[in-house]
């Protein structure tokens, strides 16, 4: 988070206050951004050649099990189910 604050030219306290006002933690913000990126990649045919593992790692996840569980909680479907839904729509 220190790097984010430095890049944005703000203090750590300022970031904490912004997130506190939204009722979110920095970790929740990062997790949400990573999950959103993975979802976009899984539903974009340009990334169809990448495996789910490659997409998870490209989205910032280092643990595939954690990615799968977090993805399912957020989107109500597994990454595989989301990808298959895209393939079914293309057919």
Biopython code that builds the backbone (N, CA, C, O; Angstrom):
import numpy as np
from Bio.PDB.StructureBuilder import StructureBuilder

atoms = [
    (1, "UNK", "N", (0.826, -1.179, 0.000)),
    (1, "UNK", "CA", (0.000, 0.000, 0.000)),
    (1, "UNK", "C", (0.874, 1.247, 0.000)),
    (1, "UNK", "O", (0.467, 2.293, -0.505)),
    (2, "UNK", "N", (2.042, 1.142, 0.550)),
    (2, "UNK", "CA", (2.955, 2.279, 0.560)),
    (2, "UNK", "C", (3.294, 2.706, -0.860)),
    (2, "UNK", "O", (3.364, 3.899, -1.157)),
    (3, "UNK", "N", (3.505, 1.729, -1.735)),
    (3, "UNK", "CA", (3.823, 2.046, -3.130)),
    (3, "UNK", "C", (2.662, 2.754, -3.811)),
    (3, "UNK", "O", (2.880, 3.668, -4.606)),
    (4, "UNK", "N", (1.444, 2.351, -3.514)),
    (4, "UNK", "CA", (0.261, 2.991, -4.088)),
    (4, "UNK", "C", (0.200, 4.447, -3.628)),
    (4, "UNK", "O", (-0.024, 5.351, -4.434)),
    (5, "UNK", "N", (0.399, 4.663, -2.344)),
    (5, "UNK", "CA", (0.368, 6.026, -1.804)),
    (5, "UNK", "C", (1.443, 6.889, -2.463)),
    (5, "UNK", "O", (1.175, 8.026, -2.851)),
    (6, "UNK", "N", (2.643, 6.359, -2.586)),
    (6, "UNK", "CA", (3.728, 7.116, -3.214)),
    (6, "UNK", "C", (3.410, 7.457, -4.667)),
    (6, "UNK", "O", (3.609, 8.591, -5.103)),
    (7, "UNK", "N", (2.914, 6.468, -5.415)),
    (7, "UNK", "CA", (2.575, 6.706, -6.820)),
    (7, "UNK", "C", (1.476, 7.752, -6.981)),
    (7, "UNK", "O", (1.479, 8.525, -7.939)),
    (8, "UNK", "N", (0.546, 7.770, -6.045)),
    (8, "UNK", "CA", (-0.576, 8.703, -6.130)),
    (8, "UNK", "C", (-0.274, 10.044, -5.466)),
    (8, "UNK", "O", (-1.058, 10.985, -5.581)),
    (9, "UNK", "N", (0.844, 10.130, -4.783)),
    (9, "UNK", "CA", (1.228, 11.378, -4.126)),
    (9, "UNK", "C", (0.359, 11.712, -2.919)),
    (9, "UNK", "O", (0.089, 12.882, -2.646)),
    (10, "UNK", "N", (-0.076, 10.683, -2.202)),
    (10, "UNK", "CA", (-0.895, 10.878, -1.005)),
    (10, "UNK", "C", (-0.282, 10.097, 0.147)),
    (10, "UNK", "O", (0.637, 9.301, -0.046)),
    (11, "UNK", "N", (-0.798, 10.334, 1.339)),
    (11, "UNK", "CA", (-0.298, 9.613, 2.503)),
    (11, "UNK", "C", (-1.073, 8.312, 2.699)),
    (11, "UNK", "O", (-2.177, 8.135, 2.185)),
    (12, "UNK", "N", (-0.459, 7.416, 3.457)),
    (12, "UNK", "CA", (-1.139, 6.168, 3.802)),
    (12, "UNK", "C", (-2.418, 6.462, 4.581)),
    (12, "UNK", "O", (-3.441, 5.808, 4.378)),
    (13, "UNK", "N", (-2.354, 7.431, 5.455)),
    (13, "UNK", "CA", (-3.527, 7.781, 6.253)),
    (13, "UNK", "C", (-4.678, 8.225, 5.361)),
    (13, "UNK", "O", (-5.834, 7.891, 5.622)),
    (14, "UNK", "N", (-4.366, 8.976, 4.310)),
    (14, "UNK", "CA", (-5.399, 9.440, 3.382)),
    (14, "UNK", "C", (-6.082, 8.248, 2.704)),
    (14, "UNK", "O", (-7.306, 8.218, 2.577)),
    (15, "UNK", "N", (-5.295, 7.282, 2.278)),
    (15, "UNK", "CA", (-5.864, 6.084, 1.649)),
    (15, "UNK", "C", (-6.755, 5.340, 2.643)),
    (15, "UNK", "O", (-7.854, 4.906, 2.298)),
    (16, "UNK", "N", (-6.278, 5.199, 3.869)),
    (16, "UNK", "CA", (-7.083, 4.531, 4.895)),
    (16, "UNK", "C", (-8.409, 5.251, 5.121)),
    (16, "UNK", "O", (-9.453, 4.610, 5.241)),
    (17, "UNK", "N", (-8.368, 6.576, 5.178)),
    (17, "UNK", "CA", (-9.599, 7.352, 5.402)),
    (17, "UNK", "C", (-10.570, 7.186, 4.237)),
    (17, "UNK", "O", (-11.775, 7.059, 4.451)),
    (18, "UNK", "N", (-10.061, 7.186, 3.014)),
    (18, "UNK", "CA", (-10.922, 7.006, 1.842)),
    (18, "UNK", "C", (-11.611, 5.645, 1.886)),
    (18, "UNK", "O", (-12.818, 5.543, 1.665)),
    (19, "UNK", "N", (-10.845, 4.620, 2.167)),
    (19, "UNK", "CA", (-11.397, 3.272, 2.202)),
    (19, "UNK", "C", (-12.329, 3.091, 3.393)),
    (19, "UNK", "O", (-13.344, 2.401, 3.297)),
    (20, "UNK", "N", (-11.983, 3.706, 4.505)),
    (20, "UNK", "CA", (-12.828, 3.618, 5.696)),
    (20, "UNK", "C", (-14.202, 4.215, 5.415)),
    (20, "UNK", "O", (-15.216, 3.688, 5.871)),
    (21, "UNK", "N", (-14.235, 5.305, 4.671)),
    (21, "UNK", "CA", (-15.507, 5.945, 4.329)),
    (21, "UNK", "C", (-16.384, 5.019, 3.482)),
    (21, "UNK", "O", (-17.611, 5.095, 3.533)),
    (22, "UNK", "N", (-15.749, 4.155, 2.713)),
    (22, "UNK", "CA", (-16.475, 3.202, 1.868)),
    (22, "UNK", "C", (-16.746, 1.889, 2.592)),
    (22, "UNK", "O", (-17.454, 1.023, 2.078)),
    (23, "UNK", "N", (-16.180, 1.744, 3.786)),
    (23, "UNK", "CA", (-16.368, 0.509, 4.541)),
    (23, "UNK", "C", (-15.576, -0.653, 3.984)),
    (23, "UNK", "O", (-15.971, -1.809, 4.136)),
    (24, "UNK", "N", (-14.456, -0.353, 3.337)),
    (24, "UNK", "CA", (-13.626, -1.403, 2.732)),
    (24, "UNK", "C", (-12.194, -1.287, 3.228)),
    (24, "UNK", "O", (-11.747, -0.219, 3.646)),
    (25, "UNK", "N", (-11.491, -2.400, 3.173)),
    (25, "UNK", "CA", (-10.067, -2.387, 3.491)),
    (25, "UNK", "C", (-9.278, -2.376, 2.188)),
    (25, "UNK", "O", (-9.815, -2.637, 1.112)),
    (26, "UNK", "N", (-8.009, -2.072, 2.310)),
    (26, "UNK", "CA", (-7.146, -2.082, 1.133)),
    (26, "UNK", "C", (-7.094, -3.478, 0.524)),
    (26, "UNK", "O", (-7.106, -3.628, -0.697)),
    (27, "UNK", "N", (-7.037, -4.491, 1.371)),
    (27, "UNK", "CA", (-6.994, -5.871, 0.880)),
    (27, "UNK", "C", (-8.247, -6.221, 0.092)),
    (27, "UNK", "O", (-8.173, -6.896, -0.935)),
    (28, "UNK", "N", (-9.405, -5.757, 0.576)),
    (28, "UNK", "CA", (-10.661, -6.011, -0.137)),
    (28, "UNK", "C", (-10.665, -5.309, -1.490)),
    (28, "UNK", "O", (-11.155, -5.857, -2.478)),
    (29, "UNK", "N", (-10.122, -4.105, -1.531)),
    (29, "UNK", "CA", (-10.038, -3.354, -2.782)),
    (29, "UNK", "C", (-9.159, -4.080, -3.800)),
    (29, "UNK", "O", (-9.525, -4.213, -4.968)),
    (30, "UNK", "N", (-8.014, -4.541, -3.351)),
    (30, "UNK", "CA", (-7.089, -5.259, -4.239)),
    (30, "UNK", "C", (-7.716, -6.575, -4.707)),
    (30, "UNK", "O", (-7.651, -6.904, -5.892)),
    (31, "UNK", "N", (-8.316, -7.320, -3.796)),
    (31, "UNK", "CA", (-8.956, -8.581, -4.166)),
    (31, "UNK", "C", (-10.050, -8.341, -5.203)),
    (31, "UNK", "O", (-10.150, -9.076, -6.186)),
    (32, "UNK", "N", (-10.861, -7.323, -4.985)),
    (32, "UNK", "CA", (-11.927, -7.001, -5.934)),
    (32, "UNK", "C", (-11.393, -6.663, -7.314)),
    (32, "UNK", "O", (-11.950, -7.091, -8.325)),
    (33, "UNK", "N", (-10.315, -5.897, -7.354)),
    (33, "UNK", "CA", (-9.720, -5.526, -8.642)),
    (33, "UNK", "C", (-9.145, -6.754, -9.350)),
    (33, "UNK", "O", (-9.276, -6.893, -10.566)),
    (34, "UNK", "N", (-8.516, -7.631, -8.594)),
    (34, "UNK", "CA", (-7.948, -8.844, -9.191)),
    (34, "UNK", "C", (-9.042, -9.769, -9.721)),
    (34, "UNK", "O", (-8.915, -10.337, -10.805)),
    (35, "UNK", "N", (-10.112, -9.912, -8.948)),
    (35, "UNK", "CA", (-11.222, -10.753, -9.393)),
    (35, "UNK", "C", (-11.901, -10.169, -10.632)),
    (35, "UNK", "O", (-12.268, -10.906, -11.547)),
    (36, "UNK", "N", (-12.064, -8.869, -10.659)),
    (36, "UNK", "CA", (-12.687, -8.221, -11.819)),
    (36, "UNK", "C", (-11.835, -8.434, -13.067)),
    (36, "UNK", "O", (-12.363, -8.685, -14.150)),
    (37, "UNK", "N", (-10.519, -8.334, -12.911)),
    (37, "UNK", "CA", (-9.628, -8.558, -14.058)),
    (37, "UNK", "C", (-9.735, -9.993, -14.553)),
    (37, "UNK", "O", (-9.820, -10.237, -15.757)),
    (38, "UNK", "N", (-9.732, -10.933, -13.627)),
    (38, "UNK", "CA", (-9.842, -12.343, -14.009)),
    (38, "UNK", "C", (-11.165, -12.599, -14.724)),
    (38, "UNK", "O", (-11.197, -13.308, -15.730)),
    (39, "UNK", "N", (-12.241, -12.036, -14.222)),
    (39, "UNK", "CA", (-13.553, -12.224, -14.844)),
    (39, "UNK", "C", (-13.555, -11.653, -16.262)),
    (39, "UNK", "O", (-14.062, -12.285, -17.189)),
    (40, "UNK", "N", (-12.988, -10.459, -16.426)),
    (40, "UNK", "CA", (-12.909, -9.867, -17.778)),
    (40, "UNK", "C", (-12.124, -10.763, -18.727)),
    (40, "UNK", "O", (-12.516, -10.948, -19.879)),
    (41, "UNK", "N", (-11.028, -11.312, -18.251)),
    (41, "UNK", "CA", (-10.199, -12.174, -19.097)),
    (41, "UNK", "C", (-10.932, -13.473, -19.442)),
    (41, "UNK", "O", (-10.841, -13.959, -20.569)),
    (42, "UNK", "N", (-11.655, -14.027, -18.475)),
    (42, "UNK", "CA", (-12.380, -15.279, -18.720)),
    (42, "UNK", "C", (-13.530, -15.103, -19.700)),
    (42, "UNK", "O", (-13.929, -16.057, -20.368)),
    (43, "UNK", "N", (-14.059, -13.904, -19.789)),
    (43, "UNK", "CA", (-15.202, -13.653, -20.675)),
    (43, "UNK", "C", (-14.798, -12.954, -21.971)),
    (43, "UNK", "O", (-15.655, -12.567, -22.765)),
    (44, "UNK", "N", (-13.506, -12.797, -22.181)),
    (44, "UNK", "CA", (-13.000, -12.149, -23.391)),
    (44, "UNK", "C", (-12.352, -13.216, -24.277)),
    (44, "UNK", "O", (-11.394, -13.874, -23.872)),
    (45, "UNK", "N", (-12.880, -13.374, -25.467)),
    (45, "UNK", "CA", (-12.384, -14.423, -26.370)),
    (45, "UNK", "C", (-10.911, -14.244, -26.734)),
    (45, "UNK", "O", (-10.267, -15.198, -27.170)),
    (46, "UNK", "N", (-10.374, -13.048, -26.564)),
    (46, "UNK", "CA", (-8.944, -12.840, -26.850)),
    (46, "UNK", "C", (-8.051, -13.641, -25.907)),
    (46, "UNK", "O", (-6.891, -13.901, -26.227)),
    (47, "UNK", "N", (-8.579, -14.035, -24.749)),
    (47, "UNK", "CA", (-7.801, -14.785, -23.767)),
    (47, "UNK", "C", (-8.203, -16.255, -23.714)),
    (47, "UNK", "O", (-7.834, -16.962, -22.776)),
    (48, "UNK", "N", (-8.947, -16.718, -24.700)),
    (48, "UNK", "CA", (-9.443, -18.093, -24.711)),
    (48, "UNK", "C", (-8.315, -19.125, -24.729)),
    (48, "UNK", "O", (-8.500, -20.250, -24.265)),
    (49, "UNK", "N", (-7.166, -18.756, -25.252)),
    (49, "UNK", "CA", (-6.060, -19.710, -25.315)),
    (49, "UNK", "C", (-5.338, -19.862, -23.975)),
    (49, "UNK", "O", (-4.548, -20.791, -23.803)),
    (50, "UNK", "N", (-5.599, -18.966, -23.031)),
    (50, "UNK", "CA", (-4.957, -19.049, -21.716)),
    (50, "UNK", "C", (-5.732, -19.995, -20.813)),
    (50, "UNK", "O", (-6.962, -20.041, -20.855)),
    (51, "UNK", "N", (-5.019, -20.735, -20.012)),
    (51, "UNK", "CA", (-5.676, -21.609, -19.035)),
    (51, "UNK", "C", (-6.199, -20.757, -17.879)),
    (51, "UNK", "O", (-5.802, -19.603, -17.718)),
    (52, "UNK", "N", (-7.073, -21.325, -17.095)),
    (52, "UNK", "CA", (-7.593, -20.618, -15.928)),
    (52, "UNK", "C", (-6.455, -20.312, -14.962)),
    (52, "UNK", "O", (-6.434, -19.249, -14.341)),
    (53, "UNK", "N", (-5.525, -21.225, -14.835)),
    (53, "UNK", "CA", (-4.362, -20.993, -13.976)),
    (53, "UNK", "C", (-3.564, -19.790, -14.465)),
    (53, "UNK", "O", (-3.167, -18.941, -13.666)),
    (54, "UNK", "N", (-3.330, -19.713, -15.765)),
    (54, "UNK", "CA", (-2.586, -18.573, -16.310)),
    (54, "UNK", "C", (-3.326, -17.261, -16.063)),
    (54, "UNK", "O", (-2.705, -16.243, -15.758)),
    (55, "UNK", "N", (-4.636, -17.286, -16.194)),
    (55, "UNK", "CA", (-5.433, -16.087, -15.947)),
    (55, "UNK", "C", (-5.365, -15.701, -14.472)),
    (55, "UNK", "O", (-5.241, -14.521, -14.146)),
    (56, "UNK", "N", (-5.443, -16.676, -13.592)),
    (56, "UNK", "CA", (-5.349, -16.393, -12.155)),
    (56, "UNK", "C", (-4.013, -15.738, -11.833)),
    (56, "UNK", "O", (-3.971, -14.725, -11.134)),
    (57, "UNK", "N", (-2.936, -16.301, -12.331)),
    (57, "UNK", "CA", (-1.616, -15.736, -12.059)),
    (57, "UNK", "C", (-1.459, -14.357, -12.693)),
    (57, "UNK", "O", (-0.872, -13.463, -12.084)),
    (58, "UNK", "N", (-1.976, -14.173, -13.905)),
    (58, "UNK", "CA", (-1.895, -12.871, -14.580)),
    (58, "UNK", "C", (-2.709, -11.806, -13.851)),
    (58, "UNK", "O", (-2.452, -10.610, -13.993)),
    (59, "UNK", "N", (-3.682, -12.246, -13.077)),
    (59, "UNK", "CA", (-4.537, -11.316, -12.332)),
    (59, "UNK", "C", (-3.995, -11.028, -10.936)),
    (59, "UNK", "O", (-4.601, -10.273, -10.176)),
    (60, "UNK", "N", (-2.868, -11.619, -10.603)),
    (60, "UNK", "CA", (-2.226, -11.317, -9.325)),
    (60, "UNK", "C", (-2.416, -12.346, -8.233)),
    (60, "UNK", "O", (-2.033, -12.107, -7.088)),
    (61, "UNK", "N", (-2.998, -13.485, -8.563)),
    (61, "UNK", "CA", (-3.182, -14.541, -7.564)),
    (61, "UNK", "C", (-1.994, -15.485, -7.611)),
    (61, "UNK", "O", (-1.520, -15.848, -8.687)),
    (62, "UNK", "N", (-1.514, -15.879, -6.440)),
    (62, "UNK", "CA", (-0.415, -16.830, -6.357)),
    (62, "UNK", "C", (-0.863, -18.204, -5.915)),
    (62, "UNK", "O", (-0.086, -19.158, -5.936)),
    (63, "UNK", "N", (-2.125, -18.305, -5.511)),
    (63, "UNK", "CA", (-2.673, -19.555, -5.002)),
    (63, "UNK", "C", (-3.971, -19.841, -5.747)),
    (63, "UNK", "O", (-4.947, -19.103, -5.614)),
    (64, "UNK", "N", (-3.978, -20.902, -6.521)),
    (64, "UNK", "CA", (-5.134, -21.227, -7.363)),
    (64, "UNK", "C", (-6.371, -21.562, -6.533)),
    (64, "UNK", "O", (-7.485, -21.216, -6.925)),
    (65, "UNK", "N", (-6.195, -22.221, -5.409)),
    (65, "UNK", "CA", (-7.329, -22.571, -4.553)),
    (65, "UNK", "C", (-7.991, -21.306, -3.994)),
    (65, "UNK", "O", (-9.216, -21.191, -3.982)),
    (66, "UNK", "N", (-7.178, -20.374, -3.538)),
    (66, "UNK", "CA", (-7.708, -19.101, -3.030)),
    (66, "UNK", "C", (-8.449, -18.356, -4.137)),
    (66, "UNK", "O", (-9.525, -17.802, -3.907)),
    (67, "UNK", "N", (-7.878, -18.345, -5.323)),
    (67, "UNK", "CA", (-8.522, -17.695, -6.469)),
    (67, "UNK", "C", (-9.892, -18.318, -6.734)),
    (67, "UNK", "O", (-10.886, -17.606, -6.877)),
    (68, "UNK", "N", (-9.938, -19.635, -6.796)),
    (68, "UNK", "CA", (-11.188, -20.328, -7.098)),
    (68, "UNK", "C", (-12.267, -20.024, -6.061)),
    (68, "UNK", "O", (-13.410, -19.741, -6.418)),
    (69, "UNK", "N", (-11.911, -20.081, -4.793)),
    (69, "UNK", "CA", (-12.886, -19.816, -3.727)),
    (69, "UNK", "C", (-13.360, -18.367, -3.741)),
    (69, "UNK", "O", (-14.555, -18.099, -3.616)),
    (70, "UNK", "N", (-12.423, -17.435, -3.892)),
    (70, "UNK", "CA", (-12.788, -16.011, -3.915)),
    (70, "UNK", "C", (-13.641, -15.695, -5.132)),
    (70, "UNK", "O", (-14.595, -14.923, -5.036)),
    (71, "UNK", "N", (-13.311, -16.280, -6.272)),
    (71, "UNK", "CA", (-14.065, -16.053, -7.504)),
    (71, "UNK", "C", (-15.495, -16.549, -7.341)),
    (71, "UNK", "O", (-16.448, -15.864, -7.712)),
    (72, "UNK", "N", (-15.632, -17.736, -6.789)),
    (72, "UNK", "CA", (-16.962, -18.329, -6.597)),
    (72, "UNK", "C", (-17.807, -17.488, -5.635)),
    (72, "UNK", "O", (-18.999, -17.285, -5.867)),
    (73, "UNK", "N", (-17.187, -17.001, -4.558)),
    (73, "UNK", "CA", (-17.924, -16.143, -3.616)),
    (73, "UNK", "C", (-18.380, -14.857, -4.302)),
    (73, "UNK", "O", (-19.503, -14.400, -4.086)),
    (74, "UNK", "N", (-17.521, -14.284, -5.118)),
    (74, "UNK", "CA", (-17.828, -12.989, -5.751)),
    (74, "UNK", "C", (-18.852, -13.107, -6.878)),
    (74, "UNK", "O", (-19.758, -12.280, -6.979)),
    (75, "UNK", "N", (-18.715, -14.128, -7.724)),
    (75, "UNK", "CA", (-19.528, -14.212, -8.929)),
    (75, "UNK", "C", (-20.582, -15.320, -8.905)),
    (75, "UNK", "O", (-21.387, -15.425, -9.831)),
    (76, "UNK", "N", (-20.584, -16.137, -7.868)),
    (76, "UNK", "CA", (-21.584, -17.189, -7.765)),
    (76, "UNK", "C", (-21.397, -18.318, -8.758)),
    (76, "UNK", "O", (-22.321, -19.094, -9.003)),
    (77, "UNK", "N", (-20.223, -18.415, -9.325)),
    (77, "UNK", "CA", (-19.894, -19.477, -10.285)),
    (77, "UNK", "C", (-18.387, -19.671, -10.268)),
    (77, "UNK", "O", (-17.636, -18.762, -9.914)),
    (78, "UNK", "N", (-17.956, -20.856, -10.651)),
    (78, "UNK", "CA", (-16.519, -21.105, -10.724)),
    (78, "UNK", "C", (-15.953, -20.450, -11.983)),
    (78, "UNK", "O", (-16.703, -20.140, -12.908)),
    (79, "UNK", "N", (-14.651, -20.240, -12.025)),
    (79, "UNK", "CA", (-14.045, -19.715, -13.250)),
    (79, "UNK", "C", (-14.352, -20.599, -14.470)),
    (79, "UNK", "O", (-14.571, -20.087, -15.568)),
    (80, "UNK", "N", (-14.366, -21.908, -14.276)),
    (80, "UNK", "CA", (-14.680, -22.822, -15.382)),
    (80, "UNK", "C", (-16.095, -22.616, -15.889)),
    (80, "UNK", "O", (-16.334, -22.611, -17.096)),
    (81, "UNK", "N", (-17.029, -22.446, -14.969)),
    (81, "UNK", "CA", (-18.417, -22.220, -15.366)),
    (81, "UNK", "C", (-18.572, -20.923, -16.151)),
    (81, "UNK", "O", (-19.316, -20.870, -17.130)),
    (82, "UNK", "N", (-17.877, -19.891, -15.726)),
    (82, "UNK", "CA", (-17.933, -18.609, -16.442)),
    (82, "UNK", "C", (-17.354, -18.769, -17.834)),
    (82, "UNK", "O", (-17.916, -18.269, -18.808)),
    (83, "UNK", "N", (-16.244, -19.458, -17.926)),
    (83, "UNK", "CA", (-15.617, -19.665, -19.240)),
    (83, "UNK", "C", (-16.516, -20.505, -20.141)),
    (83, "UNK", "O", (-16.657, -20.181, -21.320)),
    (84, "UNK", "N", (-17.129, -21.570, -19.629)),
    (84, "UNK", "CA", (-18.013, -22.415, -20.436)),
    (84, "UNK", "C", (-19.235, -21.643, -20.911)),
    (84, "UNK", "O", (-19.718, -21.850, -22.025)),
    (85, "UNK", "N", (-19.730, -20.756, -20.061)),
    (85, "UNK", "CA", (-20.870, -19.934, -20.458)),
    (85, "UNK", "C", (-20.516, -19.085, -21.677)),
    (85, "UNK", "O", (-21.338, -18.923, -22.578)),
    (86, "UNK", "N", (-19.317, -18.551, -21.710)),
    (86, "UNK", "CA", (-18.855, -17.765, -22.863)),
    (86, "UNK", "C", (-18.791, -18.643, -24.107)),
    (86, "UNK", "O", (-19.233, -18.235, -25.180)),
    (87, "UNK", "N", (-18.246, -19.839, -23.967)),
    (87, "UNK", "CA", (-18.136, -20.746, -25.098)),
    (87, "UNK", "C", (-19.520, -21.155, -25.625)),
    (87, "UNK", "O", (-19.733, -21.257, -26.833)),
    (88, "UNK", "N", (-20.456, -21.385, -24.689)),
    (88, "UNK", "CA", (-21.818, -21.759, -25.091)),
    (88, "UNK", "C", (-22.489, -20.641, -25.850)),
    (88, "UNK", "O", (-23.263, -20.908, -26.769)),
    (89, "UNK", "N", (-22.222, -19.401, -25.499)),
    (89, "UNK", "CA", (-22.815, -18.254, -26.189)),
    (89, "UNK", "C", (-22.262, -18.103, -27.597)),
    (89, "UNK", "O", (-22.960, -17.650, -28.504)),
    (90, "UNK", "N", (-20.987, -18.492, -27.773)),
    (90, "UNK", "CA", (-20.346, -18.368, -29.088)),
    (90, "UNK", "C", (-20.822, -19.408, -30.065)),
    (90, "UNK", "O", (-20.685, -19.230, -31.275)),
    (91, "UNK", "N", (-21.382, -20.499, -29.561)),
    (91, "UNK", "CA", (-21.794, -21.594, -30.453)),
    (91, "UNK", "C", (-23.142, -21.366, -31.071)),
    (91, "UNK", "O", (-23.617, -22.200, -31.841)),
]
sb = StructureBuilder()
sb.init_structure("model")
sb.init_model(0)
sb.init_chain("A")
sb.init_seg("    ")
for serial, (resi, resn, name, xyz) in enumerate(atoms, 1):
    if name == "N":
        sb.init_residue(resn, " ", resi, " ")
    sb.init_atom(name, np.array(xyz, "f"), 0.0, 1.0, " ", f" {name:<3s}", serial, name[0])
structure = sb.get_structure()
